[in-house]
Amino acid sequence: MIISPCCCCGGTENSPERTRQMNIVSIASPEFWGALLRAELILTFNVVAGLAIGELILSLGVVERLFSPIIPRLSRFGIHSKIAAAMLIALGSPRAGAALIAASYTDGEITRSEAKYGTLSLAFPGYLRRWVGTAAMSAGIAGVAGFIYSLILITRSAVRFVWVILLLVKHGSGRSGVYQPQYKAQSSGGLARRKRLLKMLSRSLPWAWFFFALTYVLVPFVERIFTDHVARWGLYSFLPAQGWAVAASSLAHVTAALSSARGALEVGELGISQAVLALLVGSMVGSVTRAMRQNVGYWMGIFPREMLPGLVKQHLVMTLTLETVSILIAWCATEVGL
């Protein structure tokens, strides 16, 4: 994604109108469309590889061989064995876990609700692997504020995981012993699996390409709306101007936001609690566009279309709810002078 330099700093010599013109030019440039093409190729590889891995795992019985001692224990809590296996696989690769769930849903082994909540449950196991590095990076760049921010992220992810598990147990079939699918499972033969894989790809990939390209093109305009209109919306009473600059930096990358927060902390423009609040606000502002780019395009490639509305809606509702709560807590901390 091509982002104007003013998205990553607290100020600029260019007027908003000039910056808007620069964004429009960048979108019309060959570099932008070359970057989009590369991103689409990466998306295609991820979708094809993910589906192939999911089918291979099912056909070789890898799940039963590797996780046979662990899965029955998880199943006793009402979690289907395939979803339990996907959670364990997600410790290494959440996308491989999602592919296993997609293949199990296509085979009729799990219900739509199980597939939805099972997919959402993979975020926490996948984040655990990255969190140590994220925490070290955050603390290294933004000090105490960065470390507190990383602690809030892992806590929020853990709370979301517990929330999803409760819904999964409520709607799951793990306690019922043998699951009776809503439609007959398709043949597990190698030729049948390959045909089903090709059919799914032919249906889902065009939609994934279109939706990814749409969000890729629109994101710069969303970012400009945010950075141009904060003052007009009267939000400086909630967060100082430098705090909004930190939040805007999150639209580029979290490291840009952490660096901006460190600079504001060093010159005394923000306190620790204000810096944490700014980082959380930036995370929330970018969460929708990140979900569209990183999750929805991939989900469109591996799941049937009837799965997507409920999956995307549930993902956004849970994510934005917990982000709002964490922001309100951080704002209260700034108000009481912590």
Secondary structure, DSSP 4 states (H G I P E B T S, - for coil): ----GGGGSS--SS-HHHHHHHHHHHHHSHHHHHHHHHHHHHHHHHHHHHHHHHHHHHHHTHHHHHHTTTHHHHHTTT--HHHHHHHHHHTT-HHHHHHHHHHHHHTTSS-HHHHHHHHHTTHHHHHHHHHHHHHHHHHHHHHHHHHHHHHHHHHHHHHHHHHHHHHHHHH--GGGSS---SSPPPP-SHHHHHHHHHHHHHHHHHHHHHHHHHHHHHHHHHHHHHHHHTTTTTGGGTS-HHHHHHHHHTTT-HHHHHHHHHHHHHTTSS-HHHHHHHHHHHHHHHHHHHIIIIIIHHHHHHS-GGGHHHHHHHHHHHHHHHHHHHHHHHHHHHHTT-
